[in-house]
Amino acid sequence: MTDDEREKLGIEARRLQYHEFQETKRAAFQAQGEYGRWLIVSLLTIHGAAVLLPAQNPELVKTVLKTTFPWNVVGVLLTLACGFVAWVNWTLLARLYDDVTPGMIVGTEHWPTFNRRTLCWVTLTYWLAIGFGLVSVVCVVGAAWKAYATLP
């Protein structure tokens, strides 16, 4: 194999890697966005309904809503925090891919380095969003437990 053939193979391998990075980026954004929206809308709906439905009945306002309201308010706030942190995560992830340029196809000197600080923030916000979402789900369970405990 000649040096020219090796160089052409190297360029083709880098081209494939570049396109793989771009496809992975697109797929990650799409999947995270869809699942994130579904999770946030679901949690907001559950917490909102848990406040609004008992509010329709004066007797339930005095008993159930009085004990479950704090759980649901905290749940809504945690859900909003989850959404915000997920948005920050997606923004950071987009910035992470700023280093991926077509120049990487023609030479390894253009290969992305992926800023380590941004990578740390991407990881942190990823786990924070999951944590806020899970604690919001715990609030659903806590509100249900409180509601059950107050029913005659």
N, C-alpha and C positions, 0 to 999 in steps of 0.2 A: 504494500500500500504506500502510495507516495505521500509526501507532506501535504500536497494540495488536496488530495482525497481525505486525509485526516482532518484538515481544516474544514472542509465542506461537511464532513460528518459532525465535527464539533459545533459548527454553526447550526446544523439541523437539530442536534440534540438541545442546544440552547433555545432554538425557536420553539421546539416542543415544550420545553420547561416553561418558557414565557407564556405560551398559550394555556398551559396547565394552571399556572398561577392566576391568570386572568379568569379562567373558567371556575376555579375554586373560589375566587373572590366573589364572582357573580352568584354562584350557588349558595355560598355562606350568607351573603346579604339577603338573598331571597328567602331562604329557609328561616333564618333568624327573625327576619321581619314578620313573616307569616305566623310562625309559632309564638313570637313575642306578642303580637297584636291579639292573637286568640287568647293567650293566657291573661293578659291585662284586661281585656273586655270581659272575659269570664269571671275573673275575680271582682271587678267593679260591679258586674251584674249581680253576683251572689251577695256581696255586701250591701249594695243598694236595695235589693229586694228584701233582704233581712231587716232593713230599717223601714222601708215603705209599706210592706205588707202588714206588719203588726200595727203600724201607725193608723191603719184603716179602722181599727177596733179600739174604742176607748178603754175597754177592760184589759186588752193586751198591752196598751200603752203604759198602764199602771203597773203591770206585772212583768211581762216578757221584755218589752222594749227597754224598760228602765234598767234591766240587768245586762241586756245584750248590746245596748247602744255603744258603750265604750269599746267593746271588742270589734264592732263593725267600723267604728270611726278609725281606730288604729289599723284595721285591715285595709280600709280605703287608702289611708296615708301610706302604708307599706306598699300597696299596689302601685300608687303613683310614684313612689320612690323607685320601685322595681322598673317601671316604665322609663323614668328619667335616666337611671343608671344604665339600662339597656340601650337607650339612645346614645348616651356618652360612649358606651362600648362600641356601637356601630360606627360612630364618628371617628373614634380612635382607630378602629380597624380599617376604615377607609384611608386614613392618613398613613397607616402602616404600609399600605400598598402604593403610596406615592413614589417609593423607591423602585418599583417595578416598571422599568422602561424598555421599549423595544431595543435599546442599545445593548441589552444583555445578550441579544441574539448574535451580535457580531464580535463580542469580546468579553472575556471574564472580568475585565476591569470595570464593566458596567453592571456587574451582578449585584442584586439588591443586598444590603447589609441588615435591613430590618432593625431600626432603632431599638436598642434594648430597653430604654426607659418607656417607650411607647408600648413595647411588648408586655412589660410589667403592668402598666395601666390597663391594657386590654385584658390581661388575666385577672386583675383585681376587680374591674368592673363586671366582668363575666360572672365571677363568683358572687359578688355583691347582689347583682340582679337576681341570681338564683336564690340567694339567701333571703332577700326581701320577699320574693314570691312565695317561698316556702313558709316563712313566718306569717305571711298574709293568710295562707291556707290554714295554719295553726289557729289563727284568729277566727276562721270560719268554724272550726271544730270547737273552739272555746265558746263562741257565741251559741252554737247548737247545744253544747253541754249546759250552759247557763239557762238557756230557754227551757230545756228539758227539766232542769232542777226547779224551775219556778212554776211549772204547770201543775195544776192540782191533780 
